[in-house]
Amino acid sequence: MLKSFAEVKNKLASGVSVLEIVEQYLVEINKNQHLNCFLEVFEESVRQNAADVDAKIKNGKAGKLAGMVIGLKDNLCYKNHKVSASSKILEGFESLFTATAVQRLIDEDAIIIGRLNCDEFAMGSSNENSAFGPVKNNLNNNLVPGGSSGGSAVAVSSGLCTIALGSDTGGSIRQPASFTGTYGLKPTYGRISRYGLIAYASSFDQIGPFANSLEDVALVTEIMSGVDKFDSTSSSKTVGNYTDFQKVSGIKFAVIKEAVSHEGVDPEIKSFIQESINKLRKDGHIVEEVSFPYLDFMVPTYYVLSTAEASSNLSRFDGVHYGYRSPNAIGVEETYKKSRSEGFGPEVKRRIMAGTFVLSHGYYDAYYTKGQKVRRILKDKTDDILNQYDVILMPTTPNTAFELNAVKDPISMYLQDIFTVHANLTGNPAISIPLGKHTNGMPFGLQLMTRHFEEKRLFDIAAYIESLN
């Protein structure tokens, strides 16, 4: 079982071919079908691409990622392959182009192995909202893997691909990373092009990687990053050398008091965080508690704004242009109504209706406009903290992975995102790194957040913290 790119490169150096590595992954995927993380394995194209990369290696023309096998969350487009956002509404749809982030990896000879299950349209915190059934946590099959990128997290954690791509709108990479003991990054908003990512909430969405090593996260982030003419929100700021981790000293850590002392945080997670803080102080760093009094406003603000954007973005799925069309519909109006009612799952419909409400006449100012004002306050406060400190440290999740079907109430499920929505509301980069293992046997993560476009700093600090544990 190959769990990192370093292991893949060792295999290649020992004379194993890329095609043999791909076959190894295909065997593992076949053995682990019960996890329900792959919706489709691109067996034909993956073998062909592997043979092509082998030829390039032979000719000395292979790219940086030759031999890396990548799984795609099912909301990332890959030309001439199906993509459905794990929804019935996109039944049978095949993409006409490849997402920029994916193309940049392919250009360096990475190989795409298949598409991974997720919460429908990336809406969920448990991966139970997919039209194709829930994903099971590979570490304990009775538990959720987290969401919405649960399939991506499980594929990496169980060694079914080297790297997986996910999208993070309110914690959809970092929360599953915490639940599966993997590394997950949400880059700065605009760092990686969103072209080819099926939109949920456009001002929040970011593509990011899952990996079993920090080096792998840094490598693929560096390659995917940079300006893209197809995405006007992508940044032209220079991309640094993320993989060359620098030694850090005299770091100023801000610990959000309301997060670490929150009554909902598992006592064991609190104790691990305190232990990390003690180690940092002992090593000569400044670690101070800071107050962020808006913690309880973040989840409501996030759901007001993200559902508004979802209501607008998902209006294109209408049963007319492509995807699922109700066979029972007669006439235009009925085609719209029945196709959308039958094609979307309950959680997606719930969020579309909530978003339509907050954008409606008479409520727009009370909800959407006010939500945008709160978002500005959150950003200003975060900037203020990061002007005085190098990094914000807090738990990724308040607890470890919970049981399948255990959280019935949508509001309780939304509160799973309490520590992760922060970085999406403010646009900052944030990473979840494995912190420890609970006595229940499940892992959990530590979350680090830095200033905008300081991914390099984030990786350096994460590498340093990892060396302490």
NURO-657341 format. One record per residue (C-alpha): residue number from 1; residue in one letter; x, y, z. Coordinates in steps of 0.1 Angstrom, whole numbers, plus 5000, padded with zeros to 4 digits. Layout:
NUM, A, X, Y, Z
...
//
This chain:
1, M, 5000, 5000, 5000
2, L, 5016, 5032, 4988
3, K, 5006, 5061, 5011
4, S, 5029, 5089, 4999
5, F, 5047, 5103, 4968
6, A, 5080, 5095, 4984
7, E, 5070, 5058, 4986
8, V, 5059, 5060, 4949
9, K, 5092, 5075, 4939
10, N, 5112, 5048, 4958
11, K, 5092, 5022, 4939
12, L, 5100, 5039, 4905
13, A, 5137, 5041, 4915
14, S, 5137, 5003, 4922
15, G, 5125, 4996, 4886
16, V, 5087, 4993, 4892
17, S, 5067, 5009, 4864
18, V, 5040, 5035, 4867
19, L, 5015, 5010, 4852
20, E, 5024, 4985, 4879
21, I, 5019, 5011, 4906
22, V, 4985, 5020, 4891
23, E, 4975, 4983, 4890
24, Q, 4985, 4981, 4927
25, Y, 4961, 5010, 4935
26, L, 4933, 4993, 4914
27, V, 4936, 4961, 4934
28, E, 4934, 4981, 4967
29, I, 4903, 5000, 4954
30, N, 4887, 4968, 4945
31, K, 4893, 4953, 4980
32, N, 4878, 4984, 4997
33, Q, 4846, 4988, 4977
34, H, 4826, 4986, 5010
35, L, 4839, 5021, 5019
36, N, 4819, 5035, 4990
37, C, 4845, 5063, 4984
38, F, 4850, 5058, 4946
39, L, 4819, 5065, 4925
40, E, 4838, 5055, 4893
41, V, 4873, 5042, 4886
42, F, 4887, 5054, 4852
43, E, 4903, 5020, 4845
44, E, 4907, 5025, 4807
45, S, 4922, 5061, 4808
46, V, 4943, 5055, 4839
47, R, 4961, 5025, 4823
48, Q, 4967, 5044, 4791
49, N, 4980, 5075, 4809
50, A, 5003, 5053, 4831
51, A, 5018, 5037, 4799
52, D, 5023, 5072, 4785
53, V, 5041, 5084, 4816
54, D, 5063, 5053, 4816
55, A, 5074, 5062, 4781
56, K, 5082, 5097, 4792
57, I, 5103, 5084, 4821
58, K, 5122, 5062, 4797
59, N, 5129, 5092, 4775
60, G, 5139, 5114, 4805
61, K, 5110, 5138, 4798
62, A, 5087, 5131, 4828
63, G, 5072, 5159, 4849
64, K, 5076, 5165, 4886
65, L, 5046, 5143, 4895
66, A, 5053, 5112, 4874
67, G, 5039, 5082, 4892
68, M, 5015, 5102, 4914
69, V, 4980, 5088, 4913
70, I, 4952, 5113, 4921
71, G, 4915, 5109, 4930
72, L, 4891, 5137, 4922
73, K, 4862, 5148, 4943
74, D, 4831, 5144, 4922
75, N, 4827, 5181, 4917
76, L, 4859, 5186, 4897
77, C, 4857, 5184, 4859
78, Y, 4879, 5161, 4839
79, K, 4875, 5162, 4801
80, N, 4856, 5133, 4786
81, H, 4848, 5118, 4820
82, K, 4816, 5119, 4840
83, V, 4811, 5143, 4869
84, S, 4779, 5145, 4890
85, A, 4786, 5164, 4923
86, S, 4772, 5132, 4938
87, S, 4737, 5142, 4926
88, K, 4710, 5126, 4906
89, I, 4704, 5160, 4888
90, L, 4737, 5156, 4868
91, E, 4729, 5120, 4858
92, G, 4749, 5110, 4827
93, F, 4767, 5143, 4824
94, E, 4802, 5142, 4809
95, S, 4826, 5171, 4812
96, L, 4837, 5190, 4781
97, F, 4868, 5204, 4797
98, T, 4893, 5198, 4826
99, A, 4895, 5220, 4857
100, T, 4926, 5242, 4857
101, A, 4939, 5228, 4890
102, V, 4935, 5193, 4877
103, Q, 4951, 5202, 4843
104, R, 4982, 5217, 4861
105, L, 4987, 5183, 4879
106, I, 4982, 5163, 4846
107, D, 5008, 5186, 4829
108, E, 5033, 5174, 4855
109, D, 5024, 5138, 4846
110, A, 5001, 5130, 4875
111, I, 4975, 5103, 4867
112, I, 4938, 5107, 4875
113, I, 4924, 5074, 4888
114, G, 4887, 5081, 4894
115, R, 4860, 5103, 4910
116, L, 4853, 5103, 4946
117, N, 4820, 5103, 4965
118, C, 4810, 5135, 4984
119, D, 4780, 5152, 5000
120, E, 4757, 5162, 4972
121, F, 4770, 5195, 4957
122, A, 4795, 5196, 4986
123, M, 4767, 5204, 5011
124, G, 4773, 5184, 5043
125, S, 4796, 5176, 5071
126, S, 4794, 5139, 5072
127, N, 4792, 5125, 5036
128, E, 4758, 5111, 5043
129, N, 4741, 5134, 5018
130, S, 4753, 5117, 4986
131, A, 4728, 5104, 4961
132, F, 4750, 5073, 4959
133, G, 4750, 5065, 4996
134, P, 4773, 5074, 5025
135, V, 4810, 5070, 5026
136, K, 4823, 5049, 5056
137, N, 4853, 5059, 5076
138, N, 4881, 5034, 5068
139, L, 4894, 5035, 5104
140, N, 4859, 5025, 5118
141, N, 4832, 5016, 5093
142, N, 4804, 5025, 5117
143, L, 4816, 5061, 5117
144, V, 4813, 5090, 5092
145, P, 4845, 5102, 5074
146, G, 4834, 5139, 5077
147, G, 4822, 5160, 5048
148, S, 4817, 5171, 5023
149, S, 4850, 5157, 5008
150, G, 4847, 5124, 5027
151, G, 4854, 5101, 4998
152, S, 4887, 5120, 4991
153, A, 4898, 5118, 5028
154, V, 4890, 5080, 5030
155, A, 4908, 5073, 4996
156, V, 4940, 5089, 5009
157, S, 4938, 5076, 5044
158, S, 4933, 5040, 5032
159, G, 4960, 5042, 5005
160, L, 4937, 5040, 4975
161, C, 4955, 5069, 4957
162, T, 4986, 5090, 4965
163, I, 4967, 5123, 4967
164, A, 4931, 5133, 4965
165, L, 4916, 5167, 4956
166, G, 4887, 5181, 4975
167, S, 4869, 5214, 4978
168, D, 4865, 5235, 5010
169, T, 4835, 5258, 5013
170, G, 4831, 5258, 5051
171, G, 4856, 5231, 5063
172, S, 4849, 5203, 5037
173, I, 4886, 5195, 5034
174, R, 4899, 5202, 5070
175, Q, 4871, 5184, 5089
176, P, 4874, 5151, 5070
177, A, 4912, 5153, 5073
178, S, 4907, 5156, 5111
179, F, 4884, 5126, 5111
180, T, 4907, 5104, 5090
181, G, 4941, 5113, 5103
182, T, 4952, 5129, 5071
183, Y, 4965, 5164, 5061
184, G, 4941, 5188, 5045
185, L, 4946, 5223, 5032
186, K, 4922, 5251, 5024
187, P, 4943, 5276, 5005
188, T, 4938, 5314, 5005
189, Y, 4908, 5324, 4985
190, G, 4920, 5330, 4949
191, R, 4953, 5311, 4953
192, I, 4940, 5281, 4932
193, S, 4917, 5287, 4902
194, R, 4881, 5275, 4907
195, Y, 4876, 5270, 4869
196, G, 4862, 5236, 4865
197, L, 4849, 5233, 4901
198, I, 4811, 5229, 4902
199, A, 4801, 5259, 4923
200, Y, 4784, 5257, 4957
201, A, 4791, 5292, 4971
202, S, 4815, 5310, 4948
203, S, 4830, 5335, 4974
204, F, 4838, 5306, 4998
205, D, 4848, 5276, 4976
206, Q, 4885, 5266, 4973
207, I, 4901, 5235, 4958
208, G, 4927, 5219, 4980
209, P, 4945, 5186, 4986
210, F, 4944, 5156, 5010
211, A, 4976, 5137, 5016
212, N, 4994, 5114, 5041
213, S, 5024, 5138, 5043
214, L, 5029, 5175, 5046
215, E, 5054, 5174, 5018
216, D, 5028, 5160, 4994
217, V, 5003, 5187, 5003
218, A, 5029, 5215, 4997
219, L, 5040, 5200, 4964
220, V, 5006, 5197, 4948
221, T, 4995, 5231, 4962
222, E, 5025, 5248, 4947
223, I, 5018, 5232, 4913
224, M, 4980, 5240, 4913
225, S, 4985, 5276, 4925
226, G, 4987, 5308, 4904
227, V, 4967, 5331, 4882
228, D, 4943, 5316, 4856
229, K, 4928, 5336, 4827
230, F, 4896, 5314, 4831
231, D, 4890, 5326, 4867
232, S, 4889, 5363, 4873
233, T, 4890, 5358, 4911
234, S, 4924, 5339, 4909
235, S, 4953, 5359, 4923
236, S, 4984, 5370, 4903
237, K, 5005, 5371, 4935
238, T, 5038, 5351, 4931
239, V, 5037, 5315, 4942
240, G, 5066, 5306, 4965
241, N, 5086, 5274, 4968
242, Y, 5063, 5257, 4992
243, T, 5082, 5224, 4995
244, D, 5114, 5239, 5008
245, F, 5105, 5240, 5045
246, Q, 5124, 5266, 5064
247, K, 5134, 5264, 5101
248, V, 5112, 5287, 5122
249, S, 5120, 5305, 5154
250, G, 5104, 5331, 5176
251, I, 5069, 5325, 5163
252, K, 5040, 5343, 5179
253, F, 5009, 5320, 5182
254, A, 4974, 5333, 5189
255, V, 4951, 5307, 5205
256, I, 4915, 5316, 5202
257, K, 4902, 5315, 5237
258, E, 4866, 5309, 5229
259, A, 4876, 5279, 5207
260, V, 4898, 5260, 5231
261, S, 4876, 5266, 5261
262, H, 4843, 5259, 5242
263, E, 4821, 5236, 5261
264, G, 4815, 5214, 5230
265, V, 4852, 5205, 5226
266, D, 4861, 5170, 5237
267, P, 4882, 5171, 5269
268, E, 4909, 5149, 5253
269, I, 4913, 5172, 5223
270, K, 4916, 5202, 5248
271, S, 4943, 5183, 5266
272, F, 4963, 5176, 5234
273, I, 4960, 5212, 5224
274, Q, 4973, 5223, 5258
275, E, 5002, 5199, 5255
276, S, 5011, 5213, 5221
277, I, 5009, 5249, 5236
278, N, 5033, 5238, 5264
279, K, 5058, 5224, 5240
280, L, 5057, 5255, 5219
281, R, 5063, 5277, 5249
282, K, 5091, 5255, 5261
283, D, 5108, 5258, 5227
284, G, 5108, 5296, 5231
285, H, 5078, 5307, 5211
286, I, 5052, 5332, 5223
287, V, 5017, 5316, 5227
288, E, 4989, 5338, 5239
289, E, 4952, 5335, 5242
290, V, 4933, 5361, 5223
291, S, 4896, 5367, 5224
292, F, 4875, 5363, 5192
293, P, 4840, 5372, 5206
294, Y, 4822, 5364, 5173
295, L, 4826, 5326, 5174
296, D, 4789, 5320, 5178
297, F, 4780, 5343, 5149
298, M, 4802, 5325, 5124
299, V, 4781, 5294, 5116
300, P, 4748, 5315, 5111
301, T, 4766, 5341, 5090
302, Y, 4782, 5313, 5069
303, Y, 4748, 5296, 5063
304, V, 4730, 5328, 5054
305, L, 4756, 5338, 5028
306, S, 4766, 5304, 5014
307, T, 4729, 5293, 5009
308, A, 4722, 5326, 4991
309, E, 4751, 5319, 4967
310, A, 4740, 5282, 4963
311, S, 4704, 5293, 4955
312, S, 4719, 5314, 4926
313, N, 4745, 5289, 4915
314, L, 4722, 5258, 4914
315, S, 4695, 5275, 4894
316, R, 4713, 5263, 4862
317, F, 4704, 5227, 4870
318, D, 4669, 5228, 4856
319, G, 4663, 5196, 4837
320, V, 4664, 5215, 4804
321, H, 4700, 5221, 4795
322, Y, 4717, 5188, 4807
323, G, 4715, 5161, 4833
324, Y, 4684, 5146, 4848
325, R, 4650, 5154, 4834
326, S, 4618, 5141, 4850
327, P, 4601, 5115, 4828
328, N, 4568, 5125, 4844
329, A, 4568, 5161, 4834
330, I, 4545, 5177, 4809
331, G, 4552, 5213, 4798
332, V, 4579, 5237, 4807
333, E, 4569, 5247, 4842
334, E, 4564, 5211, 4853
335, T, 4597, 5201, 4837
336, Y, 4615, 5226, 4860
337, K, 4595, 5217, 4891
338, K, 4596, 5179, 4888
339, S, 4632, 5177, 4875
340, R, 4645, 5198, 4904
341, S, 4623, 5181, 4930
342, E, 4633, 5146, 4919
343, G, 4669, 5154, 4910
344, F, 4681, 5172, 4942
345, G, 4684, 5155, 4976
346, P, 4668, 5169, 5008
347, E, 4698, 5188, 5021
348, V, 4704, 5206, 4988
349, K, 4667, 5215, 4985
350, R, 4668, 5228, 5021
351, R, 4698, 5251, 5014
352, I, 4684, 5263, 4980
353, M, 4651, 5272, 4998
354, A, 4669, 5289, 5027
355, G, 4691, 5309, 5002
356, T, 4661, 5319, 4981
357, F, 4644, 5331, 5013
358, V, 4674, 5353, 5024
359, L, 4676, 5368, 4990
360, S, 4639, 5375, 4987
361, H, 4622, 5409, 4986
362, G, 4617, 5422, 5022
363, Y, 4643, 5399, 5037
364, Y, 4674, 5407, 5016
365, D, 4686, 5435, 5039
366, A, 4677, 5417, 5071
367, Y, 4697, 5386, 5062
368, Y, 4720, 5389, 5032
369, T, 4731, 5425, 5036
370, K, 4736, 5420, 5074
371, G, 4755, 5388, 5068
372, Q, 4779, 5406, 5045
373, K, 4784, 5433, 5072
374, V, 4792, 5406, 5098
375, R, 4816, 5390, 5074
376, R, 4835, 5423, 5071
377, I, 4837, 5425, 5109
378, L, 4850, 5389, 5111
379, K, 4877, 5397, 5085
380, D, 4888, 5429, 5102
381, K, 4891, 5412, 5135
382, T, 4910, 5383, 5120
383, D, 4934, 5407, 5102
384, D, 4939, 5425, 5135
385, I, 4949, 5393, 5153
386, L, 4973, 5383, 5124
387, N, 4989, 5417, 5124
388, Q, 5001, 5410, 5159
389, Y, 5007, 5373, 5156
390, D, 5021, 5350, 5130
391, V, 4995, 5322, 5131
392, I, 4962, 5314, 5147
393, L, 4960, 5279, 5164
394, M, 4928, 5261, 5173
395, P, 4911, 5227, 5171
396, T, 4900, 5216, 5136
397, T, 4869, 5199, 5150
398, P, 4853, 5198, 5184
399, N, 4852, 5160, 5185
400, T, 4863, 5129, 5166
401, A, 4842, 5112, 5139
402, F, 4807, 5104, 5150
403, E, 4785, 5075, 5141
404, L, 4766, 5071, 5108
405, N, 4730, 5084, 5111
406, A, 4738, 5098, 5146
407, V, 4732, 5135, 5139
408, K, 4696, 5138, 5128
409, D, 4690, 5176, 5133
410, P, 4704, 5198, 5105
411, I, 4713, 5226, 5130
412, S, 4734, 5202, 5150
413, M, 4751, 5190, 5118
414, Y, 4758, 5226, 5108
415, L, 4776, 5232, 5142
416, Q, 4802, 5206, 5132
417, D, 4817, 5234, 5111
418, I, 4821, 5258, 5141
419, F, 4860, 5260, 5139
420, T, 4864, 5256, 5101
421, V, 4840, 5282, 5086
422, H, 4862, 5310, 5100
423, A, 4889, 5306, 5072
424, N, 4862, 5305, 5045
425, L, 4844, 5336, 5057
426, T, 4877, 5356, 5059
427, G, 4895, 5340, 5029
428, N, 4926, 5330, 5050
429, P, 4946, 5298, 5043
430, A, 4942, 5271, 5069
431, I, 4955, 5236, 5073
432, S, 4945, 5206, 5095
433, I, 4974, 5184, 5105
434, P, 4970, 5152, 5125
435, L, 4974, 5160, 5162
436, G, 4967, 5128, 5181
437, K, 4946, 5098, 5187
438, H, 4916, 5097, 5211
439, T, 4912, 5068, 5236
440, N, 4882, 5058, 5213
441, G, 4909, 5050, 5187
442, M, 4900, 5078, 5163
443, P, 4923, 5106, 5152
444, F, 4918, 5144, 5153
445, G, 4936, 5174, 5139
446, L, 4951, 5207, 5148
447, Q, 4942, 5237, 5127
448, L, 4966, 5265, 5118
449, M, 4957, 5297, 5100
450, T, 4979, 5325, 5086
451, R, 4977, 5358, 5067
452, H, 4964, 5358, 5031
453, F, 4988, 5342, 5006
454, E, 5012, 5330, 5034
455, E, 5009, 5293, 5025
456, K, 5047, 5291, 5026
457, R, 5047, 5303, 5062
458, L, 5018, 5279, 5070
459, F, 5038, 5249, 5057
460, D, 5070, 5260, 5075
461, I, 5051, 5263, 5109
462, A, 5031, 5231, 5103
463, A, 5064, 5212, 5096
464, Y, 5079, 5226, 5127
465, I, 5049, 5216, 5149
466, E, 5050, 5181, 5134
467, S, 5086, 5178, 5145
468, L, 5076, 5185, 5181
469, N, 5051, 5156, 5183
//
